[in-house]
């Protein structure tokens, strides 16, 4: 008796290989990019809750390097030396500008709201950040690294006559510092862990054409 057995093992293995390839080349990078976007959103919301800086302000300092089939890693990068003080609900008072920083409203004496020729609005003061004035500065106080003071008097060809320089904009803690807050990183991690399985499953279906 002769027994002949036919199998489709080769076809099954080929289908499995194609499925694995589609997961690696399509589903995995799509899932990673979606999760990094969700992590960023969770971080921006937590920063807004803690520091009262709106997501639209903070996201200007954030960029995402997207994952690809050849690089299965999505990277969130945060840059910027500091948030402009103008981002913290400024109010001009006689004593200076009042701002809401980390849930507490404070007034910074000697500061004022102003608009530059370019149309940029900020909180300014006479003084400079340590060692960057380029002039002899008679210090009168400080706000973090900013040193209040008056420098040389410079004549101006307008009705104001002259002014004492330097005049600079004030900034506060940096965007990277806010993202480094333990509560912010925890919120981002929680969001990824909560959504990872759903996102990957959805993108596997997409890669398979389902």
C-alpha positions in Angstrom: 0.0 0.0 0.0 1.3 3.4 -0.9 0.4 6.4 1.2 0.7 9.9 -0.2 0.4 12.9 2.1 0.1 16.4 0.9 0.5 19.4 3.2 0.4 23.1 2.8 3.2 23.7 5.4 5.2 25.8 3.0 2.3 28.0 2.3 1.5 28.4 6.0 5.1 29.3 6.8 5.1 31.8 3.9 1.9 33.3 5.3 3.3 33.6 8.8 6.5 35.2 7.4 4.4 37.7 5.5 2.3 38.4 8.6 5.4 39.0 10.7 6.9 41.2 8.0 3.7 43.3 7.9 3.8 43.6 11.7 7.4 44.8 11.7 7.3 47.1 8.7 3.8 48.5 9.1 2.0 47.8 12.4 4.9 48.3 14.8 6.1 51.8 13.7 2.5 53.0 13.3 1.7 51.8 16.8 4.8 53.4 18.3 4.1 56.7 16.6 0.5 56.7 17.8 1.6 55.9 21.4 4.2 58.6 21.4 1.6 61.1 20.3 -0.7 60.0 23.1 2.1 60.2 25.6 2.9 63.7 24.5 -0.8 64.7 24.8 -1.0 63.2 28.4 2.2 65.1 29.3 0.9 68.4 28.0 -2.3 68.0 29.9 -0.5 67.2 33.1 1.8 70.2 32.7 -1.2 72.4 32.2 -2.7 71.1 35.4 0.4 71.5 37.5 2.0 74.7 36.0 -1.0 76.4 34.4 0.8 76.6 31.1 -1.5 75.9 28.2 -0.8 72.8 25.9 -0.5 75.1 22.9 2.3 77.0 24.5 4.2 74.0 25.7 3.9 72.0 22.5 6.0 74.6 20.6 9.0 73.3 22.5 8.3 69.6 21.7 9.2 67.5 18.7 8.7 63.8 18.0 11.1 61.7 15.9 8.8 59.2 14.3 9.6 55.4 14.2 10.1 53.7 10.9 10.5 50.1 9.7 14.3 50.5 10.0 14.2 52.3 13.3 11.5 51.0 15.7 11.9 53.8 18.2 9.8 57.0 18.6 11.6 59.8 20.5 10.0 62.8 22.2 12.5 65.7 22.4 11.9 68.9 24.5 14.0 72.0 24.0 13.9 75.6 25.2 15.8 77.5 27.9 12.7 78.7 29.6 9.0 79.6 29.3 8.5 83.4 28.7 7.0 84.9 31.8 4.2 86.2 29.5 2.8 82.7 29.3 1.7 82.9 33.0 -1.4 85.0 32.8 0.4 88.4 33.2 -1.3 91.5 34.7 0.3 94.9 34.8 0.1 96.6 38.2 1.7 99.7 39.5 4.3 97.6 41.4 5.2 95.4 38.4 3.7 92.5 36.5 1.7 89.9 38.4 1.9 86.3 37.1 0.5 82.9 38.0 3.4 80.6 38.5 2.9 77.0 39.7 -0.5 77.8 41.1 0.6 80.9 43.0 0.1 84.6 41.9 3.2 86.7 42.5 4.1 90.3 41.5 7.6 90.9 40.2 8.6 94.5 41.1 10.2 96.6 38.3 8.7 94.5 35.4 6.4 95.8 32.7 4.5 94.5 29.7 5.7 95.7 26.3 5.5 94.9 22.6 8.6 94.8 20.4 8.8 96.2 16.8 8.2 92.6 15.6 4.9 92.5 17.4 6.2 90.1 20.1 4.6 90.8 23.6 6.5 89.9 26.7 7.4 90.8 30.3 10.5 93.0 30.4 12.7 94.7 33.0 15.9 96.7 33.1 18.6 94.2 33.8 20.1 91.0 32.3 20.8 87.3 32.9 24.0 86.8 34.8 27.1 87.9 32.8 25.2 88.6 29.5 24.6 92.3 29.7 27.9 93.3 28.1 27.8 96.4 30.2 28.5 97.4 33.8 25.2 96.7 35.6 24.3 98.3 38.9 22.3 95.5 40.4 19.2 96.2 42.4 17.7 92.7 42.9 17.2 89.4 41.1 14.5 87.0 39.8 16.2 83.6 39.5 19.2 84.1 37.2 17.9 87.5 36.1 19.7 90.4 37.7 17.7 93.6 37.9 19.7 96.8 37.5 20.5 99.9 35.5 23.4 100.2 33.0 24.6 103.1 30.9 22.2 105.8 29.8 21.7 105.8 26.0 20.2 108.7 24.1 17.4 108.0 21.7 16.3 110.1 18.8 12.6 110.4 19.9 10.4 112.2 22.4 11.5 109.9 25.2 15.0 111.4 25.2 17.1 108.6 26.7 16.9 105.3 28.4 19.0 103.1 30.7 20.0 99.8 29.2 20.0 96.9 29.1 16.3 95.9 28.9 15.5 92.2 28.5 12.6 89.8 28.5 12.1 87.6 31.5 11.8 83.8 31.4 11.1 81.2 34.0 11.7 77.4 34.3 12.3 75.4 31.1 10.0 73.1 29.2 12.3 70.2 29.7 12.1 70.8 33.5 8.4 70.6 33.3 8.4 67.4 31.3 10.9 66.0 33.9 8.4 66.4 36.7 7.7 63.0 38.2 3.9 63.4 38.0 4.2 64.4 34.3 6.4 61.4 33.3 4.1 59.1 35.3 1.0 60.4 33.4 2.8 59.8 30.1 3.8 56.2 31.2 0.4 55.4 32.4 -1.2 56.5 29.1 1.2 54.3 27.1 0.6 51.2 29.3 -3.1 51.7 29.2 -3.3 52.0 25.4 -0.4 49.8 24.2 -2.3 46.6 23.6 -5.3 48.3 21.9 -3.1 50.4 19.7 -0.9 47.5 18.6 -3.9 45.2 18.0 -5.6 47.9 15.9 -2.5 48.5 13.8 -1.9 44.7 13.2 -5.4 44.6 11.8 -4.6 47.5 9.6 -1.4 45.9 8.4 -3.3 42.7 7.5 -5.8 44.7 5.5 -8.6 44.1 8.1 
